[in-house]
Amino acid sequence: MNWPRIILDGLSMSLLFNTVVGLGFLLVPQAYSTMFPKEIREAAAPYVDQKDVRTMKLIIYPLYLMMFIYWGISAHFAGIDGFWYLFRTGYAEMTMVSISDFLILDVWLPGKIRHMIKGAEHCKAWERKEWLLKLAIPEHYIMWTFLVCPIAGLITAGIGMLIG
């Protein structure tokens, strides 16, 4: 495994991911409320336009696809071959994205964006402890660790095996 390349790819995709998701939030903030804790989702629901939700999905899904393709191609050119090496590469790089997402989008940002979600400005779920316990920690330490990162590893390995 080529650790310097894995770290560089993980950091670059973390930067890209957080930038694209942050800019997407600035474009359609109400749509992103559908990914927040239940109390915020319910308070913001009357103001959510389904067209904006589709726009949000058109931002996020191609972003993930591009990241997986980039990781598979990058691993191939870095000389990483073999299913399990490719899997661990994709897993490690997605873990870096998860950590940066947690620190930037779930720890730092929520206190600064609460005024941008109509109807949910005064929800208790915006408080740091509530946000972390109901959304961020379960999402990043359970869902990402046991579902998203392994899927990223499998996709990266699949792409890498197809190329190689």
Backbone as CSV, one residue per row, in Angstrom:
resi,resn,N_x,N_y,N_z,CA_x,CA_y,CA_z,C_x,C_y,C_z
1,MET,0.844,-1.184,0.000,0.000,0.000,0.000,0.883,1.239,0.000
2,ASN,0.415,2.244,-0.660,1.159,3.485,-0.822,0.557,4.544,0.096
3,TRP,1.012,4.572,1.364,0.399,5.441,2.368,0.475,6.928,2.047
4,PRO,1.595,7.440,1.538,1.596,8.867,1.186,0.514,9.208,0.152
5,ARG,0.332,8.334,-0.829,-0.700,8.565,-1.850,-2.102,8.467,-1.246
6,ILE,-2.312,7.496,-0.356,-3.614,7.329,0.292,-3.945,8.569,1.113
7,ILE,-2.979,9.069,1.865,-3.206,10.264,2.695,-3.469,11.480,1.817
8,LEU,-2.697,11.647,0.763,-2.905,12.780,-0.143,-4.273,12.711,-0.821
9,ASP,-4.645,11.533,-1.313,-5.964,11.374,-1.935,-7.084,11.589,-0.923
10,GLY,-6.922,11.061,0.278,-7.941,11.240,1.310,-8.122,12.702,1.683
11,LEU,-6.999,13.421,1.824,-7.080,14.846,2.153,-7.682,15.663,1.018
12,SER,-7.288,15.353,-0.206,-7.826,16.122,-1.334,-9.312,15.863,-1.512
13,MET,-9.757,14.618,-1.358,-11.185,14.325,-1.487,-11.967,14.868,-0.290
14,SER,-11.337,14.941,0.880,-11.992,15.561,2.036,-12.238,17.037,1.764
15,LEU,-11.241,17.692,1.221,-11.386,19.112,0.871,-12.469,19.296,-0.184
16,LEU,-12.439,18.472,-1.216,-13.453,18.558,-2.266,-14.848,18.284,-1.705
17,PHE,-14.994,17.233,-0.919,-16.291,16.860,-0.365,-16.871,17.991,0.481
18,ASN,-16.082,18.498,1.420,-16.586,19.544,2.305,-16.882,20.833,1.553
19,THR,-16.087,21.149,0.549,-16.334,22.344,-0.253,-17.621,22.211,-1.055
20,VAL,-17.800,21.088,-1.732,-18.994,20.891,-2.557,-20.256,20.837,-1.696
21,VAL,-20.201,20.100,-0.590,-21.378,20.028,0.287,-21.665,21.398,0.900
22,GLY,-20.640,22.122,1.302,-20.837,23.465,1.860,-21.425,24.424,0.846
23,LEU,-20.924,24.408,-0.369,-21.476,25.284,-1.412,-22.892,24.862,-1.785
24,GLY,-23.139,23.549,-1.812,-24.495,23.071,-2.072,-25.456,23.549,-1.004
25,PHE,-24.988,23.553,0.246,-25.829,24.057,1.328,-26.150,25.534,1.137
26,LEU,-25.167,26.296,0.693,-25.420,27.728,0.463,-26.431,27.949,-0.658
27,LEU,-26.452,27.053,-1.662,-27.395,27.180,-2.777,-28.813,26.776,-2.391
28,VAL,-28.963,25.660,-1.706,-30.290,25.151,-1.339,-30.287,24.715,0.131
29,PRO,-30.187,25.657,1.057,-30.065,25.285,2.473,-31.263,24.512,3.012
30,GLN,-32.449,24.854,2.562,-33.640,24.197,3.084,-33.651,22.711,2.747
31,ALA,-33.141,22.338,1.595,-33.106,20.930,1.182,-32.203,20.112,2.101
32,TYR,-31.117,20.685,2.564,-30.193,19.963,3.429,-30.795,19.682,4.802
33,SER,-31.874,20.392,5.152,-32.526,20.134,6.437,-33.101,18.725,6.487
34,THR,-33.297,18.099,5.341,-33.809,16.721,5.308,-32.785,15.720,5.838
35,MET,-31.539,16.141,6.027,-30.490,15.262,6.548,-30.150,15.579,8.005
36,PHE,-30.906,16.473,8.617,-30.634,16.907,9.986,-31.464,16.090,10.977
37,PRO,-31.266,16.289,12.297,-32.058,15.546,13.289,-33.566,15.753,13.091
38,LYS,-34.331,14.812,13.610,-35.778,14.764,13.402,-36.479,16.076,13.757
39,GLU,-36.136,16.672,14.868,-36.784,17.918,15.296,-36.599,19.030,14.259
40,ILE,-35.416,19.139,13.689,-35.145,20.163,12.672,-35.885,19.809,11.381
41,ARG,-35.853,18.531,10.981,-36.574,18.104,9.774,-38.053,18.443,9.857
42,GLU,-38.654,18.143,10.999,-40.088,18.399,11.159,-40.404,19.890,11.165
43,ALA,-39.575,20.692,11.813,-39.814,22.132,11.863,-39.621,22.787,10.498
44,ALA,-38.692,22.276,9.715,-38.372,22.865,8.413,-39.213,22.300,7.282
45,ALA,-39.907,21.185,7.511,-40.638,20.478,6.449,-41.588,21.359,5.638
46,PRO,-42.355,22.263,6.255,-43.275,23.071,5.440,-42.568,23.976,4.428
47,TYR,-41.317,24.242,4.633,-40.574,25.149,3.769,-39.685,24.437,2.748
48,VAL,-39.656,23.103,2.799,-38.795,22.329,1.908,-39.488,22.142,0.558
49,ASP,-38.803,22.524,-0.487,-39.297,22.356,-1.855,-38.644,21.104,-2.440
50,GLN,-39.436,20.206,-3.003,-38.904,18.951,-3.542,-37.928,19.183,-4.692
51,LYS,-38.106,20.284,-5.404,-37.161,20.619,-6.474,-35.769,20.875,-5.882
52,ASP,-35.728,21.532,-4.729,-34.448,21.781,-4.070,-33.829,20.485,-3.559
53,VAL,-34.657,19.555,-3.093,-34.145,18.255,-2.637,-33.518,17.504,-3.808
54,ARG,-34.166,17.559,-4.986,-33.577,16.927,-6.177,-32.251,17.593,-6.538
55,THR,-32.202,18.912,-6.428,-30.954,19.636,-6.703,-29.856,19.176,-5.754
56,MET,-30.197,19.019,-4.480,-29.224,18.561,-3.491,-28.710,17.167,-3.865
57,LYS,-29.611,16.282,-4.272,-29.199,14.928,-4.660,-28.338,14.954,-5.918
58,LEU,-28.623,15.889,-6.826,-27.791,16.027,-8.029,-26.404,16.576,-7.712
59,ILE,-26.256,17.147,-6.548,-24.944,17.622,-6.099,-24.196,16.489,-5.392
60,ILE,-24.876,15.787,-4.493,-24.213,14.810,-3.626,-23.910,13.488,-4.331
61,TYR,-24.862,12.915,-5.068,-24.634,11.601,-5.666,-23.507,11.605,-6.698
62,PRO,-23.452,12.573,-7.620,-22.297,12.598,-8.538,-20.974,12.831,-7.811
63,LEU,-21.021,13.569,-6.696,-19.810,13.796,-5.912,-19.261,12.466,-5.404
64,TYR,-20.120,11.627,-4.819,-19.672,10.315,-4.350,-19.156,9.462,-5.505
65,LEU,-19.874,9.440,-6.598,-19.452,8.657,-7.759,-18.074,9.101,-8.245
66,MET,-17.865,10.410,-8.342,-16.583,10.938,-8.790,-15.455,10.555,-7.825
67,MET,-15.755,10.600,-6.516,-14.736,10.232,-5.533,-14.335,8.762,-5.697
68,PHE,-15.314,7.874,-5.863,-14.998,6.453,-6.007,-14.180,6.193,-7.267
69,ILE,-14.572,6.800,-8.364,-13.834,6.617,-9.623,-12.419,7.151,-9.480
70,TYR,-12.282,8.336,-8.882,-10.949,8.913,-8.690,-10.084,7.989,-7.831
71,TRP,-10.644,7.474,-6.727,-9.860,6.613,-5.853,-9.430,5.332,-6.562
72,GLY,-10.305,4.749,-7.337,-9.948,3.530,-8.069,-8.842,3.783,-9.074
73,ILE,-8.968,4.857,-9.837,-7.955,5.199,-10.847,-6.643,5.590,-10.176
74,SER,-6.730,6.391,-9.116,-5.530,6.818,-8.412,-4.783,5.632,-7.812
75,ALA,-5.523,4.702,-7.214,-4.883,3.519,-6.637,-4.199,2.693,-7.722
76,HIS,-4.845,2.594,-8.875,-4.250,1.851,-9.993,-2.920,2.484,-10.408
77,PHE,-2.914,3.805,-10.568,-1.684,4.482,-10.989,-0.632,4.548,-9.887
78,ALA,-1.046,4.360,-8.643,-0.084,4.318,-7.539,0.517,2.929,-7.371
79,GLY,0.055,2.000,-8.205,0.598,0.643,-8.153,-0.042,-0.232,-7.090
80,ILE,-1.173,0.185,-6.561,-1.873,-0.629,-5.568,-2.737,-1.632,-6.331
81,ASP,-2.472,-2.919,-6.100,-3.282,-3.928,-6.776,-3.613,-5.043,-5.795
82,GLY,-4.561,-5.819,-6.149,-5.067,-6.841,-5.246,-6.311,-6.316,-4.551
83,PHE,-7.333,-7.145,-4.495,-8.622,-6.709,-3.977,-8.528,-6.114,-2.575
84,TRP,-7.873,-6.821,-1.664,-7.868,-6.357,-0.274,-7.047,-5.089,-0.089
85,TYR,-5.959,-4.922,-0.834,-5.202,-3.666,-0.757,-6.050,-2.505,-1.272
86,LEU,-6.754,-2.740,-2.376,-7.633,-1.708,-2.927,-8.786,-1.404,-1.973
87,PHE,-9.341,-2.446,-1.349,-10.423,-2.253,-0.385,-9.955,-1.394,0.786
88,ARG,-8.796,-1.739,1.360,-8.281,-0.969,2.501,-7.951,0.460,2.099
89,THR,-7.503,0.657,0.868,-7.223,2.010,0.372,-8.507,2.829,0.333
90,GLY,-9.556,2.291,-0.285,-10.837,2.999,-0.344,-11.421,3.248,1.033
91,TYR,-11.303,2.256,1.927,-11.809,2.394,3.288,-11.064,3.511,4.023
92,ALA,-9.743,3.515,3.923,-8.946,4.531,4.617,-9.248,5.930,4.084
93,GLU,-9.391,6.057,2.766,-9.656,7.377,2.184,-11.046,7.876,2.561
94,MET,-12.043,6.988,2.578,-13.384,7.407,2.980,-13.429,7.715,4.475
95,THR,-12.608,7.049,5.264,-12.519,7.361,6.691,-12.006,8.783,6.874
96,MET,-11.052,9.190,6.048,-10.554,10.573,6.130,-11.649,11.566,5.768
97,VAL,-12.461,11.242,4.782,-13.593,12.100,4.422,-14.575,12.167,5.586
98,SER,-14.835,11.033,6.225,-15.749,10.989,7.357,-15.256,11.859,8.511
99,ILE,-13.975,11.762,8.821,-13.413,12.559,9.920,-13.513,14.049,9.604
100,SER,-13.185,14.431,8.382,-13.268,15.852,8.034,-14.718,16.331,8.004
101,ASP,-15.621,15.480,7.529,-17.050,15.819,7.539,-17.509,16.028,8.977
102,PHE,-17.117,15.132,9.863,-17.491,15.251,11.272,-16.974,16.560,11.876
103,LEU,-15.691,16.830,11.681,-15.099,18.021,12.292,-15.617,19.331,11.702
104,ILE,-15.750,19.385,10.385,-16.138,20.638,9.735,-17.652,20.806,9.676
105,LEU,-18.336,19.825,9.113,-19.773,19.980,8.866,-20.638,19.641,10.077
106,ASP,-20.130,18.846,11.020,-20.957,18.463,12.154,-20.539,19.091,13.480
107,VAL,-19.306,19.500,13.619,-18.883,20.133,14.870,-18.806,21.659,14.713
108,TRP,-18.148,22.121,13.681,-17.917,23.553,13.518,-19.108,24.292,12.908
109,LEU,-19.713,23.761,11.875,-20.689,24.498,11.073,-22.092,24.676,11.664
110,PRO,-22.681,23.706,12.366,-24.085,23.841,12.765,-24.429,25.120,13.530
111,GLY,-23.572,25.566,14.391,-23.854,26.794,15.128,-23.908,28.024,14.244
112,LYS,-23.294,27.943,13.086,-23.235,29.082,12.179,-24.361,29.081,11.136
113,ILE,-25.067,27.952,10.974,-26.069,27.862,9.905,-27.504,27.819,10.405
114,ARG,-27.721,27.773,11.696,-29.070,27.586,12.225,-30.040,28.639,11.731
115,HIS,-29.573,29.840,11.460,-30.461,30.918,10.994,-30.840,30.754,9.521
116,MET,-30.196,29.835,8.797,-30.456,29.659,7.370,-31.581,28.666,7.076
117,ILE,-32.024,27.912,8.066,-33.077,26.918,7.881,-34.386,27.498,8.405
118,LYS,-35.277,27.861,7.501,-36.563,28.450,7.882,-37.381,27.471,8.711
119,GLY,-37.963,27.988,9.763,-38.830,27.191,10.619,-38.104,26.458,11.730
120,ALA,-36.803,26.301,11.619,-36.066,25.514,12.609,-35.032,26.342,13.367
121,GLU,-35.181,27.650,13.314,-34.160,28.512,13.918,-34.001,28.312,15.419
122,HIS,-35.090,27.957,16.106,-35.048,27.878,17.571,-35.179,26.459,18.103
123,CYS,-34.916,25.474,17.267,-34.999,24.075,17.701,-33.894,23.751,18.700
124,LYS,-34.242,22.906,19.646,-33.263,22.476,20.648,-32.167,21.613,20.012
125,ALA,-32.489,20.973,18.884,-31.535,20.073,18.221,-30.300,20.802,17.697
126,TRP,-30.326,22.122,17.608,-29.152,22.879,17.161,-28.074,22.957,18.234
127,GLU,-28.430,22.733,19.484,-27.434,22.796,20.560,-26.380,21.724,20.314
128,ARG,-25.152,22.063,20.593,-24.025,21.177,20.265,-24.203,19.760,20.814
129,LYS,-24.578,19.641,22.079,-24.723,18.313,22.682,-25.821,17.521,21.980
130,GLU,-26.952,18.148,21.735,-28.057,17.483,21.040,-27.627,17.051,19.639
131,TRP,-26.981,17.970,18.919,-26.554,17.703,17.544,-25.590,16.518,17.495
132,LEU,-24.609,16.544,18.384,-23.607,15.484,18.378,-24.203,14.138,18.778
133,LEU,-25.049,14.116,19.799,-25.595,12.853,20.290,-26.662,12.266,19.374
134,LYS,-27.456,13.117,18.720,-28.551,12.605,17.886,-28.172,12.418,16.426
135,LEU,-27.125,13.096,15.966,-26.799,12.998,14.546,-25.343,12.620,14.310
136,ALA,-24.437,13.472,14.722,-23.045,13.360,14.292,-22.342,12.099,14.780
137,ILE,-22.424,11.802,16.052,-21.694,10.643,16.577,-22.271,9.334,16.040
138,PRO,-23.604,9.127,16.092,-24.113,7.876,15.492,-23.805,7.762,13.994
139,GLU,-23.894,8.885,13.290,-23.649,8.856,11.844,-22.208,8.483,11.526
140,HIS,-21.259,9.135,12.164,-19.858,8.950,11.791,-19.183,7.780,12.486
141,TYR,-19.600,7.434,13.677,-18.930,6.342,14.373,-19.631,5.016,14.219
142,ILE,-20.851,5.016,13.688,-21.546,3.750,13.450,-21.806,3.580,11.955
143,MET,-22.626,4.478,11.393,-23.032,4.301,9.996,-21.850,4.393,9.030
144,TRP,-21.025,5.424,9.162,-19.891,5.561,8.238,-18.894,4.432,8.446
145,THR,-18.572,4.097,9.689,-17.565,3.076,9.978,-17.972,1.696,9.481
146,PHE,-19.245,1.325,9.675,-19.679,-0.032,9.356,-20.450,-0.161,8.049
147,LEU,-20.827,0.964,7.418,-21.599,0.864,6.181,-20.961,1.665,5.041
148,VAL,-20.793,2.960,5.222,-20.326,3.827,4.130,-18.876,3.527,3.759
149,CYS,-17.990,3.446,4.728,-16.572,3.185,4.425,-16.355,1.806,3.802
150,PRO,-16.999,0.730,4.308,-16.843,-0.554,3.615,-17.394,-0.539,2.188
151,ILE,-18.513,0.147,1.977,-19.048,0.244,0.613,-18.068,1.005,-0.275
152,ALA,-17.484,2.078,0.251,-16.481,2.829,-0.512,-15.283,1.946,-0.832
153,GLY,-14.874,1.126,0.135,-13.772,0.204,-0.107,-14.098,-0.812,-1.185
154,LEU,-15.312,-1.354,-1.144,-15.727,-2.331,-2.164,-15.792,-1.699,-3.549
155,ILE,-16.356,-0.496,-3.637,-16.453,0.180,-4.935,-15.068,0.515,-5.468
156,THR,-14.208,1.040,-4.600,-12.844,1.368,-5.009,-12.114,0.108,-5.474
157,ALA,-12.260,-0.973,-4.732,-11.606,-2.236,-5.124,-12.170,-2.735,-6.445
158,GLY,-13.468,-2.624,-6.619,-14.087,-3.067,-7.866,-13.579,-2.269,-9.059
159,ILE,-13.524,-0.958,-8.908,-13.023,-0.109,-9.984,-11.556,-0.405,-10.258
160,GLY,-10.764,-0.534,-9.184,-9.358,-0.846,-9.337,-9.113,-2.187,-10.000
161,MET,-9.948,-3.172,-9.666,-9.796,-4.490,-10.290,-10.221,-4.457,-11.760
162,LEU,-11.229,-3.678,-12.079,-11.665,-3.545,-13.484,-10.589,-2.892,-14.335
163,ILE,-9.931,-1.894,-13.763,-8.892,-1.165,-14.506,-7.648,-2.037,-14.670
164,GLY,-7.267,-2.703,-13.562,-6.020,-3.463,-13.552,-6.202,-4.752,-14.211
